[in-house]
């Protein structure tokens, strides 16, 4: 689900979860960065969707850059998406168009991996 740029991620998370709930019945755990834990989103997610929202944050005493494994998976996925020219910049007027291009990019990625495994 793609949202307009004037909506913060943590504000749009509830809408995303409500849309995702019917299509992801087996989902149990959602990882999120520390900004998502500042409001009541973890409790709301547990009560409304029945999912655990786990906040991935750096250790309090850590200084400088540190690898956060779950966050790295998200950043890696964004890197895969941005290999597609149409997603490298925000060319689209509608968020739904961007969402369609993300689906197309991920289908392309999955098909490519399937063909490499079959060979």
N, C-alpha and C positions, 0 to 999 in steps of 0.2 A: 504494500500500500504506500503510495507516494502522497505526501502532503505539501501544500504550498510552503514557500520559504518563510512566510511570516508566522508560522506556527512552530513553536519550540517542540523538540522531540518529546520531552516529557509531558507536554500538554496534549500531544496527539497520541500518546501511548494508550490511553483508555479506548479511543476510537479504534486503534489498530487491534487491540486485544478483543474488543467486541466483534470485529469483523473476522478475526482469526479463530475465535472459539468454535463456531460451527464447522469450519473446514479442517480443524486440527483437534479431533476428539481425544487423541491419545497424548497430547502435549501435557507435560507435568511440571516442567522447569523452564524458566526464562531467565537468561542472564542479562544484566544491564549495568551500565557504568554508574558511578557514585552520584551523579546528578539526579538520577531517577529515584534515589532513596531519600531525597530531601523532603518530599511531600508524603501524602498518605498512599501513594501508588502501590507499595508492597502489600499493605493490608487490603486495599481495594481489589487488587488482583487475586488475592487468596479468597476473599469473600465472593466476588462476582464470577470469576472464571474457574476457581478451584486450582489455580496454578501457584507454584511457589516462585516468587520473583527474587532471585539471588543477586545481590549487588556485588559486582566485582570491583574491588578498589585496591589501591596500593597499600602496603603496610605503612602505618603512621610514622614510623621512624625513618623510613626510606627517603633518601635525597636523590635528586636527579632522575634519569630515565630508568625504568624497570620494565621488563617484559611481563605483561599480564596475559596469560595464555588464552583465556576466553575472549578478551578484547582483541587479541591478535587475530583470531579467527574471523572476526567481523571486519577488521581492517584489510585482511587478505581478500575477503569476498568483495569489498569495495574495489580493490586493485584489479581483480578479475573483471569486474563490470566496466571499469574505466578503460580497459583495453579496447572497448568498442567505441568507435569514433563518435557515434550519436550520443553516447552518455558521457563523453569527456568534458562537455560543456552543457550548460542548461539551454538547449535550443528550443524547447517545447513551450507552448503557451499553457497547456493544460497538464496538471499533475497526472491525469489518467493516461496521457500519451507517454509520459516518462515511465509510468508503471508498465505499460505495454512493452516498451523497449527493454526494460529490465527483465521481464519474462522472456522475451526473445533472446536476450544475451545469455540468460541462464540455461535456456533450452539448448542453445548452440554449444555452450560449455559442456553440458551433460552428454549431448550426442557425440561430441568429439571424444570425450573420455570413454564412452561406450564402444565407439569404433576402434579406439586404440587398444582396449582390453580384448576385443574380439579378434584382433589381428594376431 
